[in-house]
Amino acid sequence: MKFDYDIKLYNFILLLLAIGLNVCGVFVVNSASNMDEGIVSRQIMGTMVSICVCIVVAFIDHRRLIKHGRLLYGISVILLLAVLAWGAAHGGASRWIVLPVIGQIQPTEFIKVAMIIFFAWYFEKYEESISDPRTVVRAVILFGIMALLILLEPNLSTTIIFTVIFAIMYYASGLSYKWIGGVLGGMTALIVLIFYSFSTGLYEKIPFLTDYQKLRILGFLYPEQYSDTYAQQASSITAIASGGFFGKGLYNTDISSVKAGDFLIEEDTDFIFAIIGEELGFRGSVLIFLGYILILMIILYIAGRARDLGGRIICVGVAAWIGFQTFTNVAVATGLFPNTGVTLPFFSRGISSLLALYIGLGLVLNVGMQRKP
């Protein structure tokens, strides 16, 4: 296959924006971890490795990767089965695998990339019959196998993220609006039914929710009655509000600091936005949001100029991944969503998430260098 890259189309702005957010993230992780040298060193090392991997992936033809989509799907299913069988358990969930030398990794982060590539292959292959019932049912079954294995870890939040990525990619492939309307109607009815069950005490009969997930939803709906469950989100909201416009400054140890008072847990992962709000304030939060918005706009611009459907689907999938995961993390930290345990892209501690994100960006950069005239 001919490698017809145009290096002049390499989107350095996209890469620099991601690195900029990532560097800010290292400083915030340093503050959130109380300057733990081990955590910060691993995050810096992970950042350097991830950037190098991104640069390399950007020169791997995405069309070649799409051809191996079925193989990546098979590997993903095997990895998910391995997590269920031998995964390391934390907080009642088995989501990690411990490898020699490398250490602990979270396979679902890399499976996001594999899923995007696989369905780029699938939607491109069935482009002419994308709304055919057989094509739709087959796609839902293939996705459902992955989603079910993730849900069994249990990992409801990641299952929801996978579902949103899949749905948006299918929409971008040209799915009929009849299907889209039906899916939206079904999802709306399901959400209403779930919240109705919690308001009437029938939530115990929901089979796919574990006890701790039910408690989190109850804490979200009835924070006064379930104050212990809602305490983490309440502390997060207090931290963000106390930051004001300018924030209290990084590494703040003031007696009024929510972080310094140890009212937060997982402040360098799931609730890192609480640290951002408290120490960087509204001003810093808005600048970070602008960085995310610019990244999403550039990725969607590249998607619109992609030379093939597979490339467009990859870009849309990566944009949906970054956009929805960012929105979910901030929504949890500000009390708009129940506590879901989702990290903030480029900011939260975690090498698996960081490396997977940069691999996704590398794919987008490759699509951008092969765009149509």
C-alpha angles and dihedrals in degrees: 000000000000117000101218099170121158105210089197087069092057103125103227090168091063092050093046092049091053092047090048092055090043093053090049087050092056091055092048092047088050090055095041092051092048089248095303102183094206095053094043094046091052091048092051092046090048090050093052093047092046093052091050091049090049091054091050095046090051088068096048109097107247089211090063090051092048089056087060093049094115091052091051090050091053092048090049093054091048091051092050091050089049090053091053092048103039107007121138111249124226123171093354095306130101105214104134138072121204113219128189114264092352095064126199120003133174107225095195090070092061092039087064087065092045092050092051091051093045095051090043084061093044097048092045092050093051097035093127093052099031093135096041110122092234091053092048095047092047091050092048092050093049091048092042092059091057093042093050093051091051092046090053093059077060103249111142096163094056090045089056091049091050090049093052092048091049093047094049092047090051090049091051091051090067103264115179116264089233089066092043092052091048093050093047090049092049093048091048091051091048093051092048090048092051093050090045090054090053092050093051100040095250093116092102088074095059102110101198097054121085122216095260091049090052090050091052092053091047089050089052094048097039107025094165094053094043099035094148091057093044095044095098094054092043090055090047092053090048091051093050093046093048091057092071119185101318101029129225095273132254118297089019113174098176115147089243093057115117090206094049090049091058092236091136130069125193087021092153094051125021097013100036090120088067088062090047092051095046099043103029097031129204091313094056093042092054092050090052091049089052089054091054092046092052091049091052093046092052093047092050090047089054089048090055091052096043114131094222140028093247091058092047092051091050091053094046091048093052091046091050090048096051095038100047095040091051092048092048094049093050092043091055093046091051096043098251093117132033115262105283106165098239121154126228111248115250092000112061121083113259132102097209093058093044095049093046091051092052091048088055091049090049089057090050091050090052092052089050092056091053099046122143119265 
